[in-house]
């Protein structure tokens, strides 16, 4: 693996354990790789400021692929190397579609989360666990009505991502709702890519904004290629980068689709699967 110059790592379900913690074993493995000159690149559906401090503040982390690939952020220069967003009018049309379903939704814009305050108040019935609920409370700025707010602030630009949750108390109904929304979005908005990071959510990005494309563009920015990249993931929003990287790694807890395209299947996120692969780097 001497050609590996970039290690891209999904966070939830991959680098972090089930309690959203970075283990000392994984941290040590990342530090040793960084000392060899390898770039450690967190790769997440979150925006940079929303990443857990245990990852965000690692001294050897300069770059991050964020918002499912809508942005590649350079912390040192506070700039976006890659930017790939949903046009505002398209985002508004998607939200009008979502208003017909029993879901709560929000969006990322200008590297922050925005949400209708009524949705935030009832988030406990939709967010699947305390970690997701905390994110909804801590990293969403409530506004009286999200679509109206976006129209009133149109000068602030386009939308980085739309995220939605179905009700968690009826799994069968939630999955039916998510299936219907996915079909409707695919039919009406072919330019939008639908992924997920937990069983009752959907994440909507512009189709070109995915982790695989962002990793490719980032590598090329540095004069490298995908052959120089290793990527770790577990969910469908990691599929494209695990498939594209020279060395794609799936966690034992990954969905089957990700395991099928990976070159390596490692131990689970609760068993320091990342570190087990990096021992051979």
DRENTORFI-892950 format. One record per residue (C-alpha): z, x, y; residue number from 1. Coordinates in pm, 1 decimal. Layout:
residues N
@zz=Z	xx=X	yy=Y	num=NUM
...
***
This chain:
residues 281
@zz=0.0	xx=0.0	yy=0.0	num=1
@zz=-56.0	xx=295.0	yy=232.1	num=2
@zz=-312.2	xx=97.8	yy=433.8	num=3
@zz=-61.9	xx=-169.1	yy=541.3	num=4
@zz=1.0	xx=-144.0	yy=915.6	num=5
@zz=110.8	xx=-502.1	yy=992.1	num=6
@zz=365.4	xx=-716.2	yy=804.2	num=7
@zz=353.0	xx=-1082.9	yy=907.5	num=8
@zz=648.7	xx=-1291.0	yy=794.6	num=9
@zz=707.4	xx=-1662.0	yy=804.3	num=10
@zz=1071.6	xx=-1739.9	yy=885.8	num=11
@zz=1204.4	xx=-2064.7	yy=734.1	num=12
@zz=1183.0	xx=-2052.3	yy=356.2	num=13
@zz=1055.2	xx=-1694.2	yy=359.6	num=14
@zz=1238.6	xx=-1426.3	yy=557.9	num=15
@zz=1542.0	xx=-1647.6	yy=625.7	num=16
@zz=1760.6	xx=-1789.9	yy=351.7	num=17
@zz=1832.3	xx=-2160.1	yy=306.5	num=18
@zz=2105.0	xx=-2139.7	yy=571.4	num=19
@zz=1852.3	xx=-1991.3	yy=820.1	num=20
@zz=2018.4	xx=-1647.4	yy=801.6	num=21
@zz=1856.8	xx=-1303.5	yy=796.3	num=22
@zz=2025.7	xx=-1114.4	yy=515.0	num=23
@zz=2131.4	xx=-754.2	yy=557.3	num=24
@zz=1907.4	xx=-663.3	yy=264.0	num=25
@zz=1597.2	xx=-810.5	yy=427.0	num=26
@zz=1688.6	xx=-667.8	yy=766.2	num=27
@zz=1727.2	xx=-321.6	yy=617.5	num=28
@zz=1390.9	xx=-346.5	yy=443.5	num=29
@zz=1220.0	xx=-444.9	yy=769.6	num=30
@zz=1389.1	xx=-160.6	yy=954.9	num=31
@zz=1274.0	xx=95.7	yy=698.4	num=32
@zz=916.2	xx=-34.5	yy=719.0	num=33
@zz=926.2	xx=-16.8	yy=1099.2	num=34
@zz=1049.4	xx=342.6	yy=1081.1	num=35
@zz=730.1	xx=421.5	yy=886.9	num=36
@zz=522.7	xx=287.2	yy=1176.4	num=37
@zz=448.3	xx=-57.4	yy=1031.9	num=38
@zz=447.8	xx=-344.3	yy=1282.1	num=39
@zz=691.4	xx=-622.2	yy=1188.8	num=40
@zz=548.7	xx=-952.2	yy=1314.3	num=41
@zz=750.9	xx=-1276.3	yy=1281.2	num=42
@zz=507.2	xx=-1560.8	yy=1220.4	num=43
@zz=638.9	xx=-1907.0	yy=1290.0	num=44
@zz=572.1	xx=-2262.1	yy=1395.0	num=45
@zz=826.9	xx=-2214.0	yy=1674.1	num=46
@zz=766.7	xx=-2068.0	yy=2018.1	num=47
@zz=909.8	xx=-1720.7	yy=2078.7	num=48
@zz=1229.1	xx=-1824.2	yy=2258.5	num=49
@zz=1309.6	xx=-2068.9	yy=1980.4	num=50
@zz=1319.0	xx=-1806.1	yy=1707.6	num=51
@zz=1664.9	xx=-1723.1	yy=1570.5	num=52
@zz=1820.8	xx=-1436.8	yy=1771.2	num=53
@zz=1873.8	xx=-1244.3	yy=1447.1	num=54
@zz=1493.6	xx=-1210.9	yy=1425.2	num=55
@zz=1385.6	xx=-1242.7	yy=1787.0	num=56
@zz=1616.7	xx=-963.7	yy=1903.4	num=57
@zz=1535.4	xx=-708.4	yy=1635.0	num=58
@zz=1469.6	xx=-390.1	yy=1835.2	num=59
@zz=1153.2	xx=-309.4	yy=1642.0	num=60
@zz=990.4	xx=-651.4	yy=1694.6	num=61
@zz=739.8	xx=-641.6	yy=1979.8	num=62
@zz=483.4	xx=-900.1	yy=1869.1	num=63
@zz=515.0	xx=-1248.1	yy=1720.6	num=64
@zz=261.0	xx=-1502.3	yy=1597.1	num=65
@zz=404.2	xx=-1829.3	yy=1724.7	num=66
@zz=335.7	xx=-2203.2	yy=1724.7	num=67
@zz=145.5	xx=-2181.3	yy=1393.7	num=68
@zz=-102.6	xx=-1937.6	yy=1545.6	num=69
@zz=-157.7	xx=-2105.6	yy=1882.3	num=70
@zz=-22.0	xx=-1790.5	yy=2043.1	num=71
@zz=30.8	xx=-1423.3	yy=1968.0	num=72
@zz=305.1	xx=-1307.5	yy=2203.1	num=73
@zz=370.5	xx=-954.3	yy=2326.3	num=74
@zz=736.9	xx=-931.4	yy=2423.1	num=75
@zz=695.1	xx=-594.6	yy=2594.0	num=76
@zz=439.1	xx=-722.0	yy=2846.2	num=77
@zz=546.1	xx=-1091.0	yy=2838.2	num=78
@zz=185.5	xx=-1194.1	yy=2778.9	num=79
@zz=-12.0	xx=-1394.1	yy=2523.8	num=80
@zz=-266.3	xx=-1180.7	yy=2337.2	num=81
@zz=-407.5	xx=-1491.3	yy=2167.5	num=82
@zz=-398.0	xx=-1846.0	yy=2303.6	num=83
@zz=-548.8	xx=-2146.2	yy=2122.1	num=84
@zz=-432.0	xx=-2488.9	yy=2242.8	num=85
@zz=-502.6	xx=-2862.0	yy=2209.4	num=86
@zz=-685.1	xx=-3004.1	yy=2514.6	num=87
@zz=-447.9	xx=-3230.2	yy=2703.1	num=88
@zz=-658.0	xx=-3546.5	yy=2667.2	num=89
@zz=-686.5	xx=-3491.6	yy=2291.5	num=90
@zz=-309.5	xx=-3448.4	yy=2264.4	num=91
@zz=-253.7	xx=-3771.1	yy=2456.4	num=92
@zz=-493.7	xx=-3959.2	yy=2226.8	num=93
@zz=-309.2	xx=-3826.0	yy=1922.0	num=94
@zz=22.1	xx=-3946.8	yy=2064.5	num=95
@zz=-125.4	xx=-4291.7	yy=2126.8	num=96
@zz=-222.8	xx=-4297.4	yy=1758.5	num=97
@zz=129.4	xx=-4192.9	yy=1654.0	num=98
@zz=281.1	xx=-4477.4	yy=1856.3	num=99
@zz=157.2	xx=-4709.6	yy=1581.4	num=100
@zz=382.6	xx=-4550.2	yy=1316.9	num=101
@zz=754.4	xx=-4519.4	yy=1250.6	num=102
@zz=780.7	xx=-4155.9	yy=1355.1	num=103
@zz=929.6	xx=-3949.6	yy=1634.0	num=104
@zz=711.6	xx=-3683.6	yy=1792.9	num=105
@zz=722.8	xx=-3410.7	yy=2052.1	num=106
@zz=503.8	xx=-3128.5	yy=2173.4	num=107
@zz=514.5	xx=-2763.3	yy=2269.8	num=108
@zz=374.1	xx=-2679.8	yy=2608.2	num=109
@zz=420.9	xx=-2368.6	yy=2821.5	num=110
@zz=640.8	xx=-2222.1	yy=2545.0	num=111
@zz=893.6	xx=-2503.3	yy=2543.1	num=112
@zz=945.5	xx=-2832.1	yy=2361.6	num=113
@zz=911.3	xx=-3172.8	yy=2531.2	num=114
@zz=1014.6	xx=-3510.3	yy=2392.4	num=115
@zz=1060.8	xx=-3874.3	yy=2489.1	num=116
@zz=1436.7	xx=-3914.3	yy=2537.5	num=117
@zz=1450.9	xx=-4228.8	yy=2319.1	num=118
@zz=1306.0	xx=-4026.1	yy=2030.6	num=119
@zz=1560.9	xx=-3751.5	yy=2079.8	num=120
@zz=1847.7	xx=-4002.1	yy=2074.5	num=121
@zz=1748.9	xx=-4128.6	yy=1728.1	num=122
@zz=1646.5	xx=-3792.1	yy=1583.3	num=123
@zz=1932.7	xx=-3791.3	yy=1331.1	num=124
@zz=1745.8	xx=-4059.1	yy=1133.3	num=125
@zz=1433.8	xx=-3841.3	yy=1110.7	num=126
@zz=1525.5	xx=-3470.5	yy=1108.5	num=127
@zz=1590.6	xx=-3370.8	yy=747.9	num=128
@zz=1892.7	xx=-3144.1	yy=795.1	num=129
@zz=2131.5	xx=-3006.7	yy=1055.8	num=130
@zz=1906.5	xx=-2710.9	yy=1136.1	num=131
@zz=1606.4	xx=-2926.3	yy=1227.1	num=132
@zz=1832.8	xx=-3162.5	yy=1418.7	num=133
@zz=1980.5	xx=-2874.2	yy=1617.1	num=134
@zz=1630.2	xx=-2759.3	yy=1710.1	num=135
@zz=1543.2	xx=-3108.2	yy=1833.1	num=136
@zz=1855.6	xx=-3113.9	yy=2051.8	num=137
@zz=1850.7	xx=-2753.5	yy=2174.8	num=138
@zz=1479.1	xx=-2683.9	yy=2219.2	num=139
@zz=1334.0	xx=-3012.3	yy=2342.2	num=140
@zz=1355.9	xx=-3113.2	yy=2705.3	num=141
@zz=1389.4	xx=-3493.1	yy=2712.8	num=142
@zz=1169.2	xx=-3689.2	yy=2952.7	num=143
@zz=1157.5	xx=-4067.5	yy=3004.8	num=144
@zz=821.6	xx=-4096.4	yy=2823.1	num=145
@zz=628.9	xx=-3797.3	yy=2694.0	num=146
@zz=271.1	xx=-3914.9	yy=2753.1	num=147
@zz=350.1	xx=-4016.0	yy=3110.9	num=148
@zz=518.5	xx=-3681.7	yy=3172.0	num=149
@zz=217.4	xx=-3490.9	yy=3042.0	num=150
@zz=-17.0	xx=-3690.2	yy=3263.7	num=151
@zz=204.8	xx=-3638.7	yy=3568.7	num=152
@zz=213.5	xx=-3263.0	yy=3505.2	num=153
@zz=-149.6	xx=-3220.4	yy=3401.7	num=154
@zz=-175.2	xx=-2910.3	yy=3618.9	num=155
@zz=55.5	xx=-2733.1	yy=3370.0	num=156
@zz=-229.6	xx=-2727.8	yy=3121.3	num=157
@zz=-291.7	xx=-2801.9	yy=2757.3	num=158
@zz=-59.7	xx=-2861.0	yy=2461.3	num=159
@zz=24.9	xx=-2589.8	yy=2209.8	num=160
@zz=132.7	xx=-2815.1	yy=1922.8	num=161
@zz=230.0	xx=-3174.0	yy=1839.4	num=162
@zz=512.1	xx=-3212.3	yy=1585.9	num=163
@zz=628.9	xx=-3535.1	yy=1420.9	num=164
@zz=893.5	xx=-3651.6	yy=1173.7	num=165
@zz=890.5	xx=-3964.1	yy=956.8	num=166
@zz=1216.3	xx=-4143.1	yy=871.7	num=167
@zz=1414.2	xx=-3951.1	yy=611.5	num=168
@zz=1599.4	xx=-4242.1	yy=445.8	num=169
@zz=1300.9	xx=-4371.0	yy=244.9	num=170
@zz=1102.6	xx=-4084.8	yy=95.6	num=171
@zz=829.4	xx=-4301.1	yy=-52.5	num=172
@zz=769.3	xx=-4482.8	yy=275.4	num=173
@zz=777.0	xx=-4157.5	yy=470.3	num=174
@zz=519.4	xx=-3992.0	yy=246.9	num=175
@zz=296.3	xx=-4299.3	yy=273.2	num=176
@zz=323.7	xx=-4287.4	yy=653.4	num=177
@zz=245.2	xx=-3915.5	yy=665.5	num=178
@zz=-52.6	xx=-3964.8	yy=437.9	num=179
@zz=-190.5	xx=-4239.2	yy=659.6	num=180
@zz=-141.0	xx=-4029.8	yy=972.7	num=181
@zz=-308.0	xx=-3728.4	yy=813.2	num=182
@zz=-609.2	xx=-3937.9	yy=712.2	num=183
@zz=-632.7	xx=-4095.6	yy=1057.7	num=184
@zz=-608.3	xx=-3761.2	yy=1238.7	num=185
@zz=-867.2	xx=-3602.7	yy=1008.9	num=186
@zz=-1105.0	xx=-3893.0	yy=1070.9	num=187
@zz=-1060.5	xx=-3924.0	yy=1447.5	num=188
@zz=-985.6	xx=-3566.2	yy=1545.5	num=189
@zz=-1181.5	xx=-3325.2	yy=1325.1	num=190
@zz=-1094.2	xx=-3045.2	yy=1565.9	num=191
@zz=-723.0	xx=-3079.9	yy=1472.4	num=192
@zz=-558.3	xx=-2908.1	yy=1174.0	num=193
@zz=-265.2	xx=-3084.4	yy=1003.4	num=194
@zz=2.2	xx=-2877.3	yy=827.2	num=195
@zz=370.8	xx=-2919.8	yy=744.3	num=196
@zz=686.4	xx=-2711.6	yy=707.7	num=197
@zz=916.8	xx=-2967.6	yy=542.4	num=198
@zz=861.4	xx=-3276.9	yy=332.0	num=199
@zz=871.2	xx=-3535.5	yy=611.0	num=200
@zz=705.2	xx=-3359.6	yy=903.7	num=201
@zz=350.9	xx=-3290.3	yy=1022.9	num=202
@zz=245.0	xx=-3016.0	yy=1263.7	num=203
@zz=-79.5	xx=-3062.5	yy=1455.1	num=204
@zz=-267.3	xx=-2769.9	yy=1608.4	num=205
@zz=-620.3	xx=-2715.5	yy=1726.6	num=206
@zz=-813.2	xx=-2626.1	yy=1410.0	num=207
@zz=-873.6	xx=-2265.3	yy=1514.0	num=208
@zz=-499.3	xx=-2216.7	yy=1581.2	num=209
@zz=-360.4	xx=-2120.8	yy=1244.5	num=210
@zz=-165.6	xx=-1822.9	yy=1121.1	num=211
@zz=-458.8	xx=-1669.4	yy=935.3	num=212
@zz=-689.3	xx=-1670.6	yy=1237.6	num=213
@zz=-413.6	xx=-1547.1	yy=1467.4	num=214
@zz=-336.4	xx=-1260.4	yy=1228.8	num=215
@zz=-706.2	xx=-1166.4	yy=1217.5	num=216
@zz=-742.6	xx=-1170.9	yy=1595.8	num=217
@zz=-418.2	xx=-977.9	yy=1641.8	num=218
@zz=-524.4	xx=-708.7	yy=1394.1	num=219
@zz=-862.0	xx=-676.4	yy=1565.8	num=220
@zz=-686.6	xx=-646.9	yy=1904.1	num=221
@zz=-514.8	xx=-336.9	yy=1764.2	num=222
@zz=-834.5	xx=-197.9	yy=1612.5	num=223
@zz=-726.0	xx=-296.3	yy=1261.1	num=224
@zz=-844.5	xx=-551.5	yy=1004.9	num=225
@zz=-696.5	xx=-803.9	yy=765.8	num=226
@zz=-708.6	xx=-534.2	yy=497.2	num=227
@zz=-430.3	xx=-361.9	yy=693.4	num=228
@zz=-210.0	xx=-673.5	yy=681.1	num=229
@zz=58.3	xx=-800.9	yy=445.5	num=230
@zz=166.9	xx=-1162.8	yy=491.9	num=231
@zz=463.9	xx=-1349.5	yy=342.1	num=232
@zz=492.8	xx=-1728.9	yy=329.9	num=233
@zz=605.7	xx=-2038.5	yy=144.1	num=234
@zz=464.0	xx=-2351.5	yy=312.3	num=235
@zz=122.0	xx=-2495.9	yy=382.9	num=236
@zz=138.0	xx=-2369.3	yy=740.9	num=237
@zz=143.3	xx=-2018.5	yy=583.7	num=238
@zz=-152.6	xx=-2080.7	yy=351.4	num=239
@zz=-422.8	xx=-1935.1	yy=574.4	num=240
@zz=-247.5	xx=-1604.7	yy=644.0	num=241
@zz=-135.3	xx=-1551.5	yy=282.3	num=242
@zz=-493.7	xx=-1614.7	yy=174.8	num=243
@zz=-647.0	xx=-1397.2	yy=447.9	num=244
@zz=-420.6	xx=-1091.8	yy=441.4	num=245
@zz=-510.9	xx=-783.7	yy=242.1	num=246
@zz=-184.3	xx=-838.2	yy=56.2	num=247
@zz=-70.5	xx=-1200.5	yy=55.7	num=248
@zz=278.3	xx=-1267.4	yy=-78.8	num=249
@zz=418.5	xx=-1605.8	yy=-183.0	num=250
@zz=787.8	xx=-1671.0	yy=-231.2	num=251
@zz=913.8	xx=-1811.7	yy=-561.1	num=252
@zz=1004.8	xx=-2125.8	yy=-362.9	num=253
@zz=654.0	xx=-2154.2	yy=-216.5	num=254
@zz=432.8	xx=-2455.4	yy=-271.3	num=255
@zz=182.5	xx=-2416.0	yy=-553.2	num=256
@zz=-116.3	xx=-2395.5	yy=-318.4	num=257
@zz=26.9	xx=-2085.3	yy=-150.2	num=258
@zz=113.6	xx=-1924.9	yy=-483.6	num=259
@zz=-244.9	xx=-1975.5	yy=-602.0	num=260
@zz=-395.6	xx=-1770.3	yy=-317.3	num=261
@zz=-127.0	xx=-1498.8	yy=-309.7	num=262
@zz=-176.9	xx=-1156.1	yy=-463.9	num=263
@zz=197.7	xx=-1127.1	yy=-528.2	num=264
@zz=463.7	xx=-1388.5	yy=-604.6	num=265
@zz=807.7	xx=-1251.2	yy=-524.3	num=266
@zz=1163.4	xx=-1380.3	yy=-559.3	num=267
@zz=1285.1	xx=-1672.7	yy=-348.8	num=268
@zz=1404.5	xx=-1660.6	yy=10.6	num=269
@zz=1762.3	xx=-1684.7	yy=-119.4	num=270
@zz=1707.8	xx=-1380.2	yy=-341.3	num=271
@zz=1575.9	xx=-1136.0	yy=-76.9	num=272
@zz=1219.8	xx=-1176.8	yy=-200.8	num=273
@zz=1082.3	xx=-1003.6	yy=108.7	num=274
@zz=1288.7	xx=-690.5	yy=50.3	num=275
@zz=1189.2	xx=-677.1	yy=-316.8	num=276
@zz=822.3	xx=-639.8	yy=-217.5	num=277
@zz=887.6	xx=-398.2	yy=68.3	num=278
@zz=1072.0	xx=-160.8	yy=-164.8	num=279
@zz=726.3	xx=-55.4	yy=-290.0	num=280
@zz=578.9	xx=-7.9	yy=57.8	num=281
***
